[in-house]
Amino acid sequence: MESTGQNPPQGNPTTSMGFFLLGFSDVPGLQGFLFGVFSIMYVIILLRNSLVIIKLDPSFQNTMYSFLGNFSSMEICYVSATIPRLLVDLCRQSRNISFLGCATQMYFFLFLGATECFLLTVMAYDRYVAICNPLLYALNMNNKLCIQLAVGCWMTGIPVYTGFICQIFSLPFCRSHQLNHYFCDVLPVFKLVCGDTFMTEVLIYVLTVLMVTIPFMLILGSYVKIISTILKLPSAAGQAKAFSTCSSHLMVVVIFFGSGLNSYLRQSSHSTEMDKFLSLLYTIVTPMFNLIYCLRNKDFMAVLRKFLLK
């Protein structure tokens, strides 16, 4: 988006009017189908993550599962920031959202999205230590460090995105209040801003690099080391077992970071339909792949079967 350099008109009607989410109104014949699909996906995500959080067995308590418990808690909050509102909007004609409601939804979406980036990075580091330095794993990944890492993942985004939301929603909104999206994402809202937006656009790029790109590069660096170590294992069975512990996590990383980076770093080259598709990848599809991450874990499945047979 280019800076217009024009003085905004007096007043900010969007502040009192709020926004109108167009969502998937361009495909009215698919509203019922989309409601059914998203409802099923939402329920599955909630149930799977709830099973992890309630800790099905006292033995289900090592470092990776500690991070997985934090990750599952975050996932429930993350999908709940967007999907319930989407389901309601698919069932009604009036899709208005207040100015404060839009700011609140965007804040929780961004804060929880940043938390997911950091948790995925920490989980990649955990796998790196477990595979590349297994003899030092218990020493390096002790309980104190795990708690500090988890707290850091949750807390880092709070002050950053509090300031960012205040900055975005202090700008003048003098264009149409129709938001061509299914939730209050940064770029669709930013397109409605008028006046000189250059500094805010730079801020968006900087935050994307700090909160998304750098964690992604750290994860890739970890996996380069992991794959190099795995390939040095003497037996094919050992290599297969090591790869199986990482493949699902890596798949989640590629989908989540790939769609997010493609959306936020190439904002000017996308159609609104592509924006919605990419958003679906990192708001709904990625949490569903996190289900596969658990289902491919033999320990988790063994405990789950034990729980279901009680």
ZAPAZA-910804 format. One record per residue: x, y, z of N, C-alpha, C in turn; residue number from 1. Coordinates in steps of 0.2 Angstrom, whole numbers. Example, Ala and Ser with C-alpha at 12.3 -4.5 7.8 and 13.67 -1.06 7.14 Angstrom:
BEGIN
> 66,-28,39,62,-22,39,66,-16,39,1
> 64,-11,35,68,-5,36,64,0,39,2
This chain:
BEGIN
> 4,-6,0,0,0,0,4,6,0,1
> 3,11,-4,7,17,-5,4,22,-1,2
> 9,27,2,7,32,5,4,37,1,3
> -2,40,3,-5,45,-2,-3,52,-1,4
> 0,53,6,2,60,7,-3,65,8,5
> -10,63,8,-15,68,8,-18,68,15,6
> -20,74,17,-23,75,24,-30,71,24,7
> -31,68,29,-37,64,30,-43,69,31,8
> -49,67,29,-54,71,31,-56,71,38,9
> -59,76,40,-61,77,47,-66,71,49,10
> -65,69,56,-70,64,58,-67,57,56,11
> -70,52,60,-68,45,59,-75,41,59,12
> -79,41,54,-85,38,55,-85,30,57,13
> -79,27,55,-79,20,56,-79,19,64,14
> -76,24,68,-76,23,75,-83,21,78,15
> -88,25,75,-94,24,78,-98,19,74,16
> -97,18,68,-100,13,64,-98,6,64,17
> -91,5,66,-88,-1,66,-87,-4,59,18
> -86,-10,58,-85,-13,51,-90,-18,50,19
> -90,-19,43,-95,-25,40,-91,-30,37,20
> -91,-36,40,-86,-42,38,-90,-45,32,21
> -87,-44,26,-90,-48,20,-89,-55,20,22
> -84,-58,23,-83,-65,24,-83,-68,17,23
> -88,-74,17,-88,-78,11,-95,-76,8,24
> -97,-70,8,-104,-68,5,-104,-68,-2,25
> -98,-69,-5,-97,-69,-12,-99,-76,-15,26
> -100,-81,-10,-102,-88,-12,-108,-90,-8,27
> -114,-87,-9,-120,-88,-4,-122,-95,-4,28
> -121,-99,-10,-123,-106,-10,-119,-110,-6,29
> -113,-108,-4,-109,-113,0,-109,-111,8,30
> -114,-106,10,-114,-104,17,-115,-110,21,31
> -120,-114,20,-121,-120,24,-116,-125,24,32
> -113,-126,18,-108,-131,18,-102,-129,22,33
> -100,-123,21,-94,-120,25,-95,-120,32,34
> -101,-119,34,-103,-119,41,-102,-126,44,35
> -104,-131,40,-103,-138,43,-96,-140,43,36
> -92,-138,38,-85,-140,38,-81,-137,43,37
> -82,-130,44,-79,-127,49,-81,-129,56,38
> -87,-130,57,-90,-132,64,-86,-139,66,39
> -86,-144,61,-83,-150,62,-76,-149,64,40
> -72,-145,60,-65,-144,61,-64,-141,68,41
> -68,-136,70,-67,-133,76,-68,-137,82,42
> -74,-142,82,-75,-146,87,-69,-151,88,43
> -66,-154,82,-61,-158,82,-55,-155,86,44
> -53,-149,84,-48,-145,87,-48,-145,94,45
> -54,-143,96,-56,-142,104,-55,-148,107,46
> -58,-154,105,-57,-160,108,-50,-163,109,47
> -47,-162,103,-40,-165,103,-35,-161,108,48
> -36,-155,108,-32,-151,112,-34,-151,120,49
> -40,-152,121,-43,-153,128,-40,-160,131,50
> -39,-165,126,-37,-171,129,-29,-171,131,51
> -26,-166,127,-19,-165,129,-18,-161,136,52
> -22,-156,136,-22,-152,142,-24,-155,149,53
> -29,-160,148,-31,-163,155,-26,-169,157,54
> -21,-170,153,-15,-174,155,-18,-181,157,55
> -19,-185,152,-23,-191,153,-19,-196,157,56
> -13,-196,159,-9,-201,163,-4,-197,166,57
> -2,-199,173,3,-196,176,10,-197,173,58
> 11,-202,169,17,-203,165,18,-199,159,59
> 13,-195,158,13,-191,152,16,-184,153,60
> 22,-184,156,25,-178,159,32,-177,157,61
> 34,-178,151,41,-176,150,41,-169,146,62
> 47,-166,145,48,-159,142,44,-158,136,63
> 44,-163,131,40,-161,125,33,-161,126,64
> 30,-165,131,23,-165,132,21,-158,136,65
> 26,-156,140,25,-150,143,24,-144,138,66
> 28,-144,133,27,-139,128,21,-140,124,67
> 19,-147,123,13,-148,119,7,-146,123,68
> 7,-147,130,2,-144,134,1,-137,133,69
> 6,-133,133,6,-126,132,3,-124,125,70
> 6,-128,120,4,-127,113,-4,-128,112,71
> -6,-134,116,-13,-135,115,-18,-130,118,72
> -16,-127,124,-19,-122,127,-20,-116,122,73
> -14,-114,119,-14,-108,115,-18,-110,109,74
> -18,-116,106,-22,-117,100,-29,-116,101,75
> -32,-118,107,-39,-117,109,-41,-110,109,76
> -36,-106,112,-37,-99,112,-37,-96,105,77
> -32,-98,101,-30,-95,94,-36,-97,89,78
> -39,-103,89,-44,-104,85,-51,-101,87,79
> -51,-100,94,-57,-97,96,-58,-89,95,80
> -52,-86,93,-52,-79,92,-55,-78,85,81
> -56,-83,81,-59,-81,74,-64,-86,72,82
> -64,-92,74,-69,-97,71,-76,-96,74,83
> -77,-95,80,-84,-94,83,-87,-88,79,84
> -84,-83,78,-87,-77,75,-88,-79,68,85
> -84,-82,64,-85,-84,57,-91,-89,57,86
> -92,-93,61,-98,-98,61,-104,-94,62,87
> -104,-89,67,-110,-85,68,-112,-81,61,88
> -107,-78,58,-108,-74,52,-110,-78,46,89
> -109,-84,46,-111,-89,41,-118,-90,41,90
> -121,-89,47,-128,-90,49,-133,-84,48,91
> -130,-78,47,-134,-72,47,-132,-68,42,92
> -136,-63,41,-135,-58,35,-131,-52,38,93
> -133,-50,44,-129,-44,48,-123,-47,50,94
> -117,-44,47,-110,-46,49,-106,-40,52,95
> -110,-36,56,-107,-30,58,-102,-32,64,96
> -97,-28,65,-92,-29,71,-90,-22,73,97
> -91,-21,80,-89,-14,82,-82,-13,81,98
> -80,-6,82,-73,-4,82,-69,-7,87,99
> -72,-7,93,-68,-10,99,-68,-18,98,100
> -73,-21,96,-73,-28,94,-68,-30,89,101
> -68,-26,84,-63,-28,79,-56,-27,82,102
> -54,-22,86,-48,-21,89,-46,-27,93,103
> -51,-29,97,-50,-34,102,-48,-41,98,104
> -52,-42,93,-51,-49,89,-44,-48,86,105
> -42,-43,83,-36,-42,80,-30,-43,85,106
> -31,-40,91,-26,-41,96,-25,-48,98,107
> -30,-52,100,-29,-59,102,-27,-63,97,108
> -29,-62,90,-26,-66,85,-19,-65,84,109
> -16,-58,84,-9,-57,83,-5,-60,89,110
> -8,-58,95,-4,-60,101,-3,-68,102,111
> -9,-72,100,-9,-79,100,-5,-82,94,112
> -5,-78,89,-1,-80,83,6,-80,84,113
> 8,-74,88,15,-74,90,17,-79,95,114
> 13,-81,99,14,-86,104,15,-93,101,115
> 11,-94,96,12,-100,92,19,-100,88,116
> 21,-95,85,28,-94,82,33,-96,87,117
> 33,-93,93,38,-94,98,38,-102,101,118
> 32,-104,102,31,-111,104,34,-116,99,119
> 32,-115,93,35,-119,88,43,-119,87,120
> 45,-113,89,53,-112,89,56,-116,95,121
> 53,-115,100,55,-119,106,54,-127,106,122
> 49,-129,103,48,-136,101,53,-139,97,123
> 55,-135,92,61,-137,87,67,-137,91,124
> 68,-132,95,75,-132,99,75,-139,104,125
> 69,-140,107,68,-146,111,70,-153,107,126
> 68,-153,101,69,-159,96,77,-159,94,127
> 80,-153,93,87,-152,92,91,-155,97,128
> 90,-153,103,93,-155,109,93,-163,110,129
> 86,-165,109,85,-172,110,88,-177,105,130
> 89,-174,99,92,-179,94,100,-177,93,131
> 102,-171,94,109,-170,92,113,-170,99,132
> 110,-169,105,114,-170,111,110,-174,116,133
> 108,-180,114,104,-184,119,106,-185,126,134
> 113,-186,127,116,-187,133,115,-181,138,135
> 115,-175,135,114,-169,139,107,-166,139,136
> 102,-170,136,95,-168,136,92,-166,143,137
> 93,-170,147,90,-169,154,93,-163,157,138
> 100,-162,156,103,-156,159,101,-150,156,139
> 101,-150,149,100,-144,146,92,-142,146,140
> 88,-147,145,81,-145,145,78,-147,152,141
> 80,-143,157,78,-145,164,71,-141,165,142
> 68,-142,171,61,-140,172,61,-132,172,143
> 66,-129,176,67,-122,176,67,-118,170,144
> 71,-121,165,72,-118,158,66,-119,154,145
> 62,-125,155,56,-126,151,51,-121,153,146
> 50,-120,160,45,-115,162,47,-108,160,147
> 53,-106,160,56,-99,158,54,-98,150,148
> 55,-104,146,54,-103,139,47,-103,138,149
> 43,-107,141,35,-106,140,33,-99,142,150
> 35,-97,148,32,-90,150,35,-85,145,151
> 41,-85,143,43,-81,138,39,-81,131,152
> 37,-87,129,33,-87,123,26,-84,124,153
> 23,-85,130,17,-82,131,17,-74,132,154
> 22,-72,135,22,-65,137,25,-60,132,155
> 29,-62,128,33,-58,123,28,-54,119,156
> 23,-57,116,19,-53,112,14,-48,115,157
> 13,-49,121,8,-44,125,10,-37,124,158
> 15,-35,126,17,-27,126,18,-25,118,159
> 21,-30,114,22,-28,107,15,-26,104,160
> 10,-31,104,4,-30,100,-1,-26,104,161
> 0,-24,110,-4,-19,113,-2,-12,110,162
> 4,-11,110,6,-5,106,4,-4,99,163
> 5,-10,96,3,-10,88,-4,-9,87,164
> -8,-12,91,-16,-11,90,-18,-4,92,165
> -15,-1,97,-16,6,98,-14,10,92,166
> -8,9,89,-6,12,83,-11,12,77,167
> -13,5,76,-17,4,70,-24,8,71,168
> -27,7,77,-34,9,77,-34,17,80,169
> -28,20,80,-28,27,81,-28,31,74,170
> -27,27,69,-26,30,62,-33,32,60,171
> -34,36,55,-41,38,52,-43,33,47,172
> -49,31,48,-53,26,43,-58,30,40,173
> -56,32,34,-61,37,30,-63,34,24,174
> -62,27,23,-64,24,17,-70,20,18,175
> -72,15,14,-78,11,16,-76,7,22,176
> -82,6,26,-81,2,32,-82,-6,31,177
> -83,-8,24,-84,-15,23,-77,-18,23,178
> -76,-23,27,-70,-27,27,-70,-33,23,179
> -67,-34,18,-67,-40,13,-63,-46,16,180
> -65,-48,22,-62,-54,25,-67,-57,30,181
> -65,-62,33,-70,-66,38,-68,-64,45,182
> -63,-61,46,-61,-58,53,-57,-52,52,183
> -55,-49,58,-51,-42,58,-44,-44,58,184
> -41,-45,52,-34,-46,51,-31,-40,49,185
> -25,-39,50,-21,-33,50,-22,-30,43,186
> -20,-34,37,-20,-31,31,-26,-28,28,187
> -32,-32,29,-38,-30,27,-41,-23,30,188
> -39,-23,37,-41,-17,40,-37,-11,38,189
> -30,-13,37,-25,-7,35,-27,-4,28,190
> -30,-8,24,-32,-6,18,-38,0,18,191
> -41,0,24,-46,5,25,-44,12,27,192
> -37,12,29,-34,18,32,-33,23,27,193
> -34,29,28,-32,35,23,-26,39,27,194
> -24,43,23,-18,48,25,-12,44,24,195
> -6,47,27,0,45,26,1,38,31,196
> 2,33,28,3,26,31,9,23,31,197
> 14,27,28,21,24,27,24,21,33,198
> 24,25,39,27,22,45,24,16,48,199
> 17,16,47,14,10,50,15,4,45,200
> 16,5,39,17,0,34,24,-3,36,201
> 29,1,37,36,-1,39,35,-5,46,202
> 31,-3,50,30,-6,57,28,-13,56,203
> 23,-14,51,20,-21,50,26,-25,47,204
> 30,-23,43,35,-27,40,40,-29,46,205
> 42,-24,50,47,-25,55,44,-30,60,206
> 38,-30,62,35,-35,67,35,-42,63,207
> 33,-42,57,33,-48,53,40,-52,53,208
> 45,-48,52,52,-50,52,54,-53,59,209
> 52,-49,64,54,-50,71,50,-56,74,210
> 44,-56,73,39,-61,76,38,-68,72,211
> 39,-67,65,38,-73,61,44,-75,57,212
> 48,-71,54,53,-73,50,59,-76,54,213
> 61,-72,59,67,-74,63,65,-81,67,214
> 59,-82,70,58,-89,73,58,-94,67,215
> 56,-92,61,56,-97,56,63,-99,54,216
> 67,-94,53,74,-96,52,78,-100,57,217
> 76,-98,64,79,-102,69,76,-110,69,218
> 70,-111,67,68,-117,66,71,-121,60,219
> 72,-118,55,75,-121,49,82,-122,51,220
> 86,-118,55,93,-119,57,93,-126,61,221
> 88,-126,66,88,-132,70,87,-138,66,222
> 82,-138,61,81,-144,57,87,-146,52,223
> 91,-141,50,97,-143,46,101,-147,51,224
> 102,-145,57,107,-149,62,104,-156,63,225
> 97,-156,64,94,-162,66,94,-167,60,226
> 93,-165,54,93,-169,48,100,-172,47,227
> 105,-167,48,112,-169,47,114,-175,52,228
> 111,-174,58,113,-179,64,109,-185,62,229
> 103,-185,60,99,-191,58,103,-195,53,230
> 105,-192,48,108,-195,42,115,-199,44,231
> 117,-197,50,124,-200,52,122,-206,56,232
> 116,-208,58,114,-214,62,116,-220,58,233
> 118,-225,61,120,-231,57,115,-235,55,234
> 109,-235,58,104,-240,55,98,-236,52,235
> 95,-239,47,89,-236,44,83,-236,49,236
> 83,-241,53,77,-240,58,78,-234,63,237
> 84,-233,65,85,-227,69,84,-221,65,238
> 86,-220,59,84,-214,55,77,-213,54,239
> 73,-219,53,66,-218,52,62,-216,59,240
> 65,-219,64,62,-217,71,63,-210,72,241
> 69,-207,71,71,-200,72,67,-196,68,242
> 66,-197,61,62,-193,57,55,-193,59,243
> 52,-198,61,45,-199,63,44,-194,69,244
> 48,-193,73,47,-188,79,47,-181,76,245
> 50,-179,70,50,-172,68,46,-171,62,246
> 44,-176,58,41,-174,52,34,-170,53,247
> 30,-172,58,24,-169,58,25,-162,61,248
> 29,-161,65,31,-154,68,33,-150,62,249
> 38,-152,58,40,-149,52,35,-147,47,250
> 30,-152,46,24,-150,42,20,-144,44,251
> 19,-144,51,15,-139,54,19,-132,53,252
> 25,-132,54,29,-126,53,29,-124,46,253
> 30,-128,41,30,-126,34,23,-123,32,254
> 18,-126,34,11,-123,32,10,-116,36,255
> 11,-116,42,9,-110,46,14,-104,44,256
> 20,-105,44,25,-100,43,25,-98,35,257
> 24,-103,31,24,-102,24,18,-97,22,258
> 12,-99,24,6,-95,23,6,-88,26,259
> 9,-88,32,9,-82,36,14,-77,32,260
> 20,-79,31,25,-75,28,22,-73,21,261
> 19,-77,17,17,-76,10,12,-71,11,262
> 8,-71,16,2,-66,16,5,-59,18,263
> 9,-59,23,11,-52,26,17,-49,23,264
> 21,-53,20,27,-50,16,26,-48,9,265
> 20,-51,6,19,-50,-1,12,-47,-1,266
> 10,-43,3,3,-40,4,0,-37,-2,267
> 4,-33,-6,2,-29,-12,0,-34,-18,268
> 3,-40,-18,2,-44,-24,-4,-49,-24,269
> -8,-49,-18,-13,-54,-17,-20,-51,-19,270
> -24,-55,-22,-31,-53,-22,-34,-55,-15,271
> -40,-52,-14,-44,-53,-8,-45,-61,-7,272
> -47,-64,-13,-48,-71,-12,-42,-75,-10,273
> -36,-73,-12,-30,-76,-10,-29,-75,-3,274
> -30,-69,-1,-29,-67,6,-33,-71,11,275
> -39,-73,9,-44,-77,13,-41,-84,13,276
> -39,-87,7,-36,-93,7,-30,-94,11,277
> -26,-90,11,-20,-90,15,-21,-89,23,278
> -26,-85,24,-29,-85,31,-32,-91,34,279
> -35,-95,29,-38,-101,32,-33,-106,33,280
> -27,-106,30,-21,-110,31,-19,-109,38,281
> -18,-103,40,-14,-102,46,-19,-101,52,282
> -26,-101,51,-31,-100,56,-34,-107,58,283
> -35,-111,52,-39,-117,53,-35,-123,51,284
> -32,-123,45,-29,-129,43,-23,-131,47,285
> -19,-126,49,-13,-128,53,-15,-131,60,286
> -20,-129,64,-22,-132,70,-25,-139,68,287
> -28,-141,62,-30,-147,61,-24,-152,60,288
> -18,-149,57,-12,-153,56,-9,-154,63,289
> -10,-150,67,-7,-151,74,-11,-157,77,290
> -17,-159,75,-20,-165,77,-16,-171,74,291
> -14,-171,68,-9,-176,65,-3,-177,69,292
> 0,-171,71,6,-171,75,5,-176,81,293
> -1,-175,85,-2,-180,90,-3,-187,88,294
> -7,-188,83,-9,-194,81,-3,-198,79,295
> 2,-195,76,8,-199,74,13,-200,80,296
> 11,-197,86,15,-199,92,13,-205,95,297
> 17,-210,96,15,-217,98,13,-216,106,298
> 17,-212,109,16,-212,117,9,-209,118,299
> 8,-203,114,1,-200,115,-5,-205,113,300
> -4,-208,108,-9,-213,106,-10,-219,111,301
> -5,-221,114,-5,-226,119,-9,-224,125,302
> -8,-218,127,-11,-215,133,-18,-214,131,303
> -20,-211,125,-27,-210,123,-31,-216,122,304
> -28,-222,120,-31,-228,120,-33,-231,127,305
> -28,-230,131,-29,-232,138,-35,-227,142,306
> -35,-221,140,-40,-217,142,-47,-219,140,307
> -48,-220,133,-54,-222,130,-57,-229,133,308
> -52,-233,135,-54,-240,137,-56,-240,144,309
> -55,-234,148,-57,-234,155,-65,-235,156,310
